[in-house]
Amino acid sequence: MTDAEYPGWTHVYSGKVRDLYVPTSVLDDDDTWTGDPLRLSPVVLVVASDRVSAFDEVLEPAIPGKGAMLTELTHWWFDQLPEVPNHLAHPLDDRLEALGLPEVPAALAERATLCRTLDMFPIECVVRGFITGGGWKEYQQTGAIGGIRLPEGLSNGDRLPEPIFTPAWKAPLGEHDENISYERTVEIVGEVVAAQLRELSLEIFAKAQAIAESRGLILADTKFEFGADRATGIVTLGDEVLTSDSSRYWDAATYASETTPERRMASFDKQIVRDWLSANWDQSEVEHAPTLPHEIVEQTAAKYRELLDRLRAA
């Protein structure tokens, strides 16, 4: 769809999965605005697409319904975390009323979130309750994750003695994020903010982990992103929260009964896509990823739906 199909909104950015729009009213009348439009606008419309990415590639075809499911899940988690300031914008807010916000286009409604723009911290706040993925690889090499020394003898998929905060630095567009220590986080955002990011991340993870366990699910790890509210300076939760794309969930019964890592850690996300690509795409020989088979697309969509339904069931 083109920008003209959404009256009152101007497209300003597209990532691998999300598209951002700001009210046209905040830009110059002739649309010859310069600078960062997200700095000009107090709100942004974040639209989750059905696109799916893996190994830095946007894949074809998209996963039907994915954007709507991720949006619904993020909103559901915000409802479970009323004590945590978040970036959801309310049109009746005094700071927004003067904008005369346009209506959210009906075509985007299920996939869109109206958000206050924050001054985002360049830190990806990763919390790990179990050891797997990149953390498992790092532990095998160093016995630690993000500079945090862990007990010897852990296996892939084991629960950690307690959740750990292992941040990453969000690199500029086109570069890869970099895992960093907490000390490096302090250098980037300052001691006070770094402490708040760690404390909030661990508190949210603990609550979310308990909610997941009550639904027969394991929340193995996740990432959060925070920014400062431009009016108050309060550290505020933004971006997607505890979704299949930002978190690793496992089935608790399967985890308890299976013995091999592949079976006990079967996740509710796009791991099916990653596994199929790993088996069918030699990245050193073929530049672009192959088209996903219909059955892989359907299985992935079903996993996203199952997680959403199980979390909301209770």
Buried (B, 14 or more C-beta within 10 A) or exposed (E): EEBEEBEBBBBBBEEEBBBBBBBBBBBEEEEEBEEEBBEBBBBBBBBBBBBBBBEEBBBEBBBBBBBBBBBBBBEBBBEBBEEBBBBBBEEEBEEBEEBEBBEBBEEBEBBBBBBBBBEBBBBBBBBBBBBBBBBBEBBEEEEBBBBBEBEEEBEBBBEBEEBBBBBBBBEEEEEEBEBBBBEBBBEBBEEEBBBBBBEBBBBBBBBBBEBBEEBEBBBBBBBBBBBBBBEEEEBBBBBBBBBBBBBBBBBBEBBEEBEEBEEBBBBBBBBBBEEBBEEEBEEEEEEEBEEBEEEBBBBBBEBBBBBBEBBEEE
